[in-house]
Amino acid sequence: MDKELANVALNVARERGAQYADIRISRTLNQFVNTRENRVEGVTDTETYGFGVRVLVDGSWGFAASSNVQKEEIARVAERAVSIAKANRAIQRNRISLVPVEKYPNAEYATPVVRDPFAVPLSEKVDYLLKVNAEALKVKGPGPMFVSSRMFFVKEIKSFASTEGSYIDQTLIRSWPTFTVTSINSQTGRFEQRSSLGTPIGKGYEVVGEYDLIAEAPRGAAETVQRIAKAGSRIQFQVGQTDKCVVFGLMGDREWDQNYNTVDHAIMCCPDATIQIYEKGVAVGPYGVPYTVESTFGISVEEAYAGNVVRYYRNDQLLYTSSVVPELPLKGAASLRDEGATIKQTNIQTIL
């Protein structure tokens, strides 16, 4: 701590009538390193520097601050803080009095770190993140795989001094290496994401080795692929004609009375070779979608961030996403509305 600078504020405050004063001088460094797949997305370094003076005058607080850490500015800001405290007396109903505290004339604390992240070369950080991405991209899924990785570092250098005789220095460091992998199913458009399990922590660059993102990233990528493969179940069917009415869908665990109005989620193949989506007897989906005897329809229950969701497909192309939360368990239900109507190529799976 530069006690000379700190004493400027404390002395001016006392001379102007403050019964108590303190000053905090703070410098904060931030570094953000961002990569995606095989490239660097950005590197950002920021620094803030400034101080604040707090005073107590006749039971009223005053505060002022500046980013110009010079003797003349510190004196001016201390005077400003006293002026504000005096102005506050007019509206201060209850006078503030401080409880006596122990003084710490030469106190210091620093986050215990093995390696200061701000002393580590940028090239080393970038090389590590790109290795993380490369390992994740080795995992193959049903569609594209995307991965981004990042390192965030913060260093706060704080000095505190008060008229009670305390002079305290702190150096706080936080580090956070992390990644996010995204696996996409090209046929359904569904995607799953998984981020690193690590969180920001008060350690130095050594946490990069402790978290071992190079080992975790491919595990995370594999988990997204597994979640896409396991998420939900689907019934599929084809019809044997285009000139008769057939209803096929999913319904709750109750007796089936052959009335399509009781089917929770249904696709109706109409005799004009178009389909209509019904949910409990209410038409909800796109109108006039054509079909042939070669068309394969699907109704699936899939995982989503807000819970399970029902989606309707034709030839693996998404037709409609329901806004109705499915009431599990569900079972397959069919209604042949016209004589001679047939259903073929059915694949019905239990919805768990």
ZAMARGU-4260 file (C-alpha; in steps of 0.2 Angstrom, whole numbers, plus 5000, padded with zeros to 4 digits):
<rodrens>
0) 5000/5000/5000 | 5005/5018/4996 | 5002/5025/5014 | 5007/5042/5008 | 4992/5042/4996
5) 4980/5035/5009 | 4985/5047/5022 | 4981/5062/5010 | 4963/5057/5011 | 4963/5053/5029
10) 4971/5069/5034 | 4961/5080/5023 | 4945/5072/5029 | 4950/5075/5048 | 4955/5093/5044
15) 4938/5096/5036 | 4928/5090/5052 | 4926/5071/5049 | 4926/5060/5064 | 4930/5045/5054
20) 4936/5042/5036 | 4943/5028/5026 | 4949/5026/5008 | 4949/5011/4996 | 4961/5010/4982
25) 4957/4996/4969 | 4964/4989/4953 | 4955/4975/4944 | 4962/4965/4930 | 4951/4954/4919
30) 4956/4942/4905 | 4944/4933/4893 | 4951/4920/4881 | 4937/4912/4869 | 4939/4899/4856
35) 4927/4889/4845 | 4932/4873/4836 | 4949/4876/4828 | 4950/4895/4830 | 4951/4909/4842
40) 4936/4919/4844 | 4943/4933/4854 | 4954/4939/4868 | 4950/4953/4880 | 4960/4961/4893
45) 4952/4975/4904 | 4959/4985/4918 | 4950/4997/4930 | 4958/5008/4943 | 4951/5020/4955
50) 4948/5024/4973 | 4933/5029/4985 | 4933/5040/5001 | 4920/5037/5014 | 4918/5049/5029
55) 4907/5051/5044 | 4903/5069/5049 | 4892/5072/5064 | 4883/5055/5062 | 4880/5057/5043
60) 4889/5047/5029 | 4897/5055/5014 | 4906/5047/4999 | 4915/5052/4984 | 4926/5043/4971
65) 4937/5045/4956 | 4948/5035/4944 | 4962/5048/4945 | 4974/5041/4958 | 4984/5056/4961
70) 4988/5066/4977 | 4978/5082/4972 | 4963/5072/4966 | 4963/5062/4982 | 4963/5078/4992
75) 4949/5085/4981 | 4938/5069/4983 | 4940/5069/5002 | 4934/5087/5003 | 4920/5082/4992
80) 4915/5067/5003 | 4915/5078/5018 | 4904/5091/5009 | 4891/5077/5005 | 4891/5071/5022
85) 4887/5089/5029 | 4874/5091/5016 | 4866/5074/5022 | 4864/5080/5039 | 4849/5090/5034
90) 4839/5073/5031 | 4848/5062/5043 | 4835/5057/5056 | 4846/5045/5066 | 4864/5049/5069
95) 4876/5035/5065 | 4889/5030/5078 | 4903/5017/5074 | 4907/5002/5086 | 4925/5002/5091
100) 4935/4989/5081 | 4953/4982/5082 | 4965/4991/5071 | 4976/4981/5058 | 4991/4993/5054
105) 5000/4981/5042 | 4988/4967/5037 | 4990/4958/5020 | 4980/4944/5012 | 4983/4936/4995
110) 4974/4921/4987 | 4985/4906/4988 | 4990/4902/4970 | 5004/4891/4963 | 5004/4901/4946
115) 4998/4918/4943 | 4986/4917/4927 | 4991/4934/4922 | 5009/4929/4921 | 5005/4914/4909
120) 5008/4917/4891 | 4993/4919/4880 | 4999/4906/4868 | 4999/4893/4881 | 4981/4897/4885
125) 4975/4896/4867 | 4985/4880/4864 | 4976/4872/4878 | 4959/4877/4874 | 4961/4872/4856
130) 4966/4854/4862 | 4950/4854/4872 | 4940/4858/4857 | 4949/4845/4846 | 4946/4831/4859
135) 4927/4835/4860 | 4926/4835/4841 | 4933/4817/4840 | 4916/4811/4846 | 4904/4808/4832
140) 4885/4811/4834 | 4870/4810/4823 | 4874/4827/4816 | 4886/4842/4818 | 4896/4844/4834
145) 4900/4861/4840 | 4912/4866/4855 | 4917/4882/4862 | 4930/4884/4877 | 4935/4899/4887
150) 4946/4905/4901 | 4941/4919/4913 | 4953/4926/4925 | 4951/4940/4938 | 4964/4949/4949
155) 4958/4962/4962 | 4972/4972/4971 | 4964/4982/4985 | 4971/4993/4998 | 4961/5000/5013
160) 4966/5013/5026 | 4956/5021/5040 | 4958/5034/5053 | 4956/5020/5066 | 4974/5015/5061
165) 4971/5000/5049 | 4981/4998/5033 | 4975/4982/5024 | 4981/4975/5007 | 4972/4961/4998
170) 4976/4952/4981 | 4961/4941/4976 | 4963/4930/4961 | 4949/4919/4953 | 4950/4907/4938
175) 4937/4898/4927 | 4942/4887/4913 | 4926/4880/4905 | 4918/4873/4889 | 4902/4870/4881
180) 4898/4856/4868 | 4883/4855/4857 | 4877/4840/4848 | 4863/4842/4834 | 4852/4829/4827
185) 4851/4834/4808 | 4835/4825/4805 | 4825/4831/4819 | 4833/4848/4823 | 4835/4843/4841
190) 4851/4848/4850 | 4859/4844/4867 | 4872/4854/4876 | 4884/4850/4890 | 4895/4862/4899
195) 4910/4859/4910 | 4906/4854/4928 | 4920/4866/4935 | 4915/4883/4942 | 4924/4899/4946
200) 4936/4897/4960 | 4949/4906/4970 | 4964/4898/4963 | 4978/4902/4950 | 4982/4894/4933
205) 4985/4878/4942 | 4966/4875/4941 | 4967/4872/4923 | 4976/4856/4926 | 4965/4851/4941
210) 4949/4853/4930 | 4957/4843/4916 | 4945/4849/4902 | 4955/4839/4889 | 4948/4823/4898
215) 4931/4830/4902 | 4926/4838/4885 | 4925/4821/4875 | 4915/4814/4890 | 4903/4829/4889
220) 4902/4827/4870 | 4898/4809/4872 | 4884/4813/4885 | 4876/4825/4873 | 4875/4811/4859
225) 4868/4799/4872 | 4855/4811/4877 | 4849/4814/4859 | 4848/4795/4857 | 4839/4791/4873
230) 4828/4807/4874 | 4810/4801/4871 | 4802/4788/4860 | 4792/4788/4844 | 4778/4779/4836
235) 4779/4778/4817 | 4766/4772/4804 | 4761/4772/4786 | 4744/4770/4778 | 4739/4758/4764
240) 4728/4771/4754 | 4725/4790/4752 | 4706/4790/4750 | 4701/4784/4767 | 4701/4792/4784
245) 4714/4785/4797 | 4718/4792/4814 | 4734/4786/4823 | 4742/4793/4839 | 4745/4793/4857
250) 4733/4793/4871 | 4734/4792/4890 | 4732/4777/4901 | 4713/4775/4900 | 4700/4764/4890
255) 4700/4767/4871 | 4682/4770/4864 | 4687/4771/4846 | 4683/4790/4846 | 4698/4800/4840
260) 4692/4815/4851 | 4699/4805/4866 | 4716/4803/4858 | 4729/4816/4866 | 4740/4817/4851
265) 4735/4811/4834 | 4738/4813/4815 | 4723/4811/4804 | 4726/4805/4787 | 4711/4812/4777
270) 4703/4805/4761 | 4708/4820/4751 | 4727/4814/4753 | 4731/4828/4766 | 4734/4826/4785
275) 4728/4836/4800 | 4735/4836/4818 | 4723/4834/4832 | 4725/4835/4851 | 4710/4829/4861
280) 4699/4832/4846 | 4705/4850/4843 | 4714/4853/4826 | 4730/4862/4830 | 4743/4858/4817
285) 4747/4863/4799 | 4732/4861/4787 | 4733/4853/4770 | 4749/4844/4771 | 4749/4831/4757
290) 4754/4812/4759 | 4756/4797/4749 | 4756/4778/4754 | 4775/4780/4755 | 4774/4793/4768
295) 4780/4788/4785 | 4773/4798/4800 | 4780/4799/4817 | 4774/4806/4834 | 4787/4807/4847
300) 4789/4812/4865 | 4806/4821/4868 | 4816/4829/4881 | 4816/4848/4882 | 4823/4860/4894
305) 4806/4864/4901 | 4801/4846/4902 | 4794/4833/4889 | 4787/4839/4873 | 4777/4831/4859
310) 4783/4833/4841 | 4775/4827/4824 | 4784/4821/4809 | 4782/4816/4791 | 4797/4807/4783
315) 4807/4813/4798 | 4803/4832/4794 | 4796/4841/4809 | 4778/4847/4805 | 4772/4853/4822
320) 4778/4855/4840 | 4764/4854/4853 | 4761/4867/4866 | 4752/4854/4877 | 4763/4845/4890
325) 4761/4826/4888 | 4753/4817/4902 | 4763/4801/4904 | 4762/4786/4902 | 4755/4786/4884
330) 4751/4772/4873 | 4747/4770/4854 | 4729/4771/4848 | 4722/4769/4830 | 4705/4772/4822
335) 4700/4766/4805 | 4686/4778/4801 | 4682/4771/4784 | 4678/4753/4778 | 4693/4746/4770
340) 4706/4758/4778 | 4722/4750/4783 | 4738/4754/4792 | 4754/4747/4788 | 4772/4748/4794
345) 4769/4752/4812 | 4782/4754/4824 | 4775/4757/4842 | 4786/4759/4857 | 4782/4762/4875
350) 4783/4780/4881 | 4792/4780/4897
</rodrens>
